[in-house]
Amino acid sequence: MKFYNLIIKYRFYLSIVALLLAIIVNVTAGFWPAFILYFLAVIGLASHFFIGPLRLIQEPMEQGRMEEVQKIIASIWFPNLLYKPIRSTYYTLKGNLAMMDQDFDSAEKHMKKSLSLGSPMAEAEGANKLQLGMMALQKGDMKTGESYVRQAIRAGIADKESQAVAFLSMCQIFMNKREFRAAKDYFRKAKALKPTTKQVTDQIKEIEKYISRMPG
């Protein structure tokens, strides 16, 4: 696996070397002896520009090495050449990185770009729409926020923590609309997931102080 990752990391430069060697062999010995080098160069360059190095992101992402993740993302010179599902993932990652930097305008732009391309998995689409919904709610745009969170729930959200966030968001939306029965229903759904993230559990405890007093 590490060897394969090294090839991906240096694929562009290896392809250029293969192309230069192919030209030299072509000049000195003819086309057919150089064919395999041409073939390797074309495959390497095509995969570099059309597939990209996103495979390299998983390990540093899991280990929290975000500077390395940003360098890998920055090494994609022409994102519009990536195959559409990979391009969608690229913009999702750009959006996540922008959110970590609290650059919410850029995050929203990248997430919308990812959605417009179509996410390769329904769960990825759900996660993108949830993030867009949360950003809209933070801006006070309740109507857009509710729309995106609803779409996220319908599309499916992979992990229970994010599902709980979506249900709690809907709970708060309905509390603001004074539709208490619906608010309680979403609160029960969030609590039933038994989330463990401190931020989510704190939010549940905070809402629990008020929700039992609500009619409906």
C-alpha positions, -999 to 999 in steps of 0.1 A, spaced: 0 0 0 28 24 9 45 16 -24 13 23 -43 9 56 -24 45 66 -33 37 59 -70 6 81 -68 25 109 -50 53 110 -76 32 98 -106 34 131 -125 72 132 -124 76 95 -131 53 100 -161 75 129 -174 106 108 -170 89 79 -189 79 103 -217 114 117 -220 129 82 -221 103 72 -247 113 101 -269 150 91 -266 143 54 -274 120 65 -302 148 85 -318 175 60 -313 157 26 -318 123 34 -333 87 37 -322 79 1 -311 108 -3 -287 96 30 -271 59 20 -271 57 7 -236 73 39 -222 49 60 -242 20 39 -228 32 42 -192 36 80 -196 1 84 -211 -15 63 -184 4 81 -156 -4 116 -169 -41 107 -175 -45 92 -141 -28 123 -125 -51 148 -141 -83 128 -143 -82 108 -110 -58 129 -89 -41 121 -56 -72 121 -33 -64 85 -23 -35 99 -3 -58 120 19 -73 92 40 -43 85 63 -34 121 72 -71 130 76 -76 102 101 -44 112 120 -54 149 120 -24 160 98 -45 188 82 -15 207 67 -6 175 48 -42 172 36 -41 208 24 -9 202 5 -24 172 -13 -55 192 -22 -33 221 -34 -14 197 -57 -45 193 -78 -38 220 -104 -68 216 -127 -98 203 -107 -121 207 -137 -103 178 -154 -111 154 -126 -138 128 -133 -171 141 -120 -175 119 -88 -139 126 -78 -144 163 -85 -174 163 -62 -153 147 -35 -126 173 -41 -150 202 -35 -165 185 -4 -130 183 10 -123 220 1 -156 229 19 -146 209 50 -112 226 51 -128 260 47 -152 253 75 -123 243 98 -108 277 90 -143 293 97 -144 306 62 -181 299 59 -186 318 26 -159 296 8 -172 265 25 -208 272 12 -195 278 -23 -175 246 -24 -203 225 -8 -228 238 -34 -203 231 -62 -200 195 -49 -238 191 -48 -242 205 -83 -218 178 -95 -237 150 -78 -222 131 -48 -208 96 -55 -227 83 -24 -260 93 -9 -243 96 25 -219 122 11 -248 142 -3 -266 140 30 -235 153 49 -230 181 24 -266 193 27 -264 190 65 -234 213 65 -251 238 42 -281 237 65 -261 244 96 -243 273 79 -277 288 68 -290 284 104 -259 302 117 -266 331 94 -302 332 107 -317 320 74 -341 296 90 -361 288 58 -330 277 38 -315 260 68 -347 239 73 -348 230 36 -312 217 36 -315 198 68 -347 181 56 -329 172 24 -300 158 43 -323 136 64 -340 123 33 -307 117 15 -293 97 45 -265 106 69 -239 80 75 -230 85 112 -252 87 143 -236 118 156 -244 138 125 -279 123 124 -284 135 160 -272 170 149 -297 170 121 -326 160 144 -316 185 170 -315 212 144 -350 203 133 -361 203 169 -348 238 174 -364 250 141 -398 237 152 -393 252 187 -388 286 171 -420 280 150 -438 270 182 -447 236 167 -440 218 199 -452 183 190 -429 181 160 -400 196 181 -405 169 207 -406 142 180 -373 153 166 -358 156 201 -368 120 209 -352 108 176 -319 126 184 -318 112 220 -326 77 208 -294 77 187 -274 80 220 -247 103 207 -215 105 226 -199 137 212 -197 163 240 -210 191 219 -241 171 209 -247 157 244 -245 192 259 -270 204 234 -294 175 243 -291 184 280 -297 221 273 -329 214 252 -341 188 278 -344 216 304 -371 233 283 -388 206 262 -406 189 290 -424 222 298 -437 225 263 -473 218 254 -482 191 229 
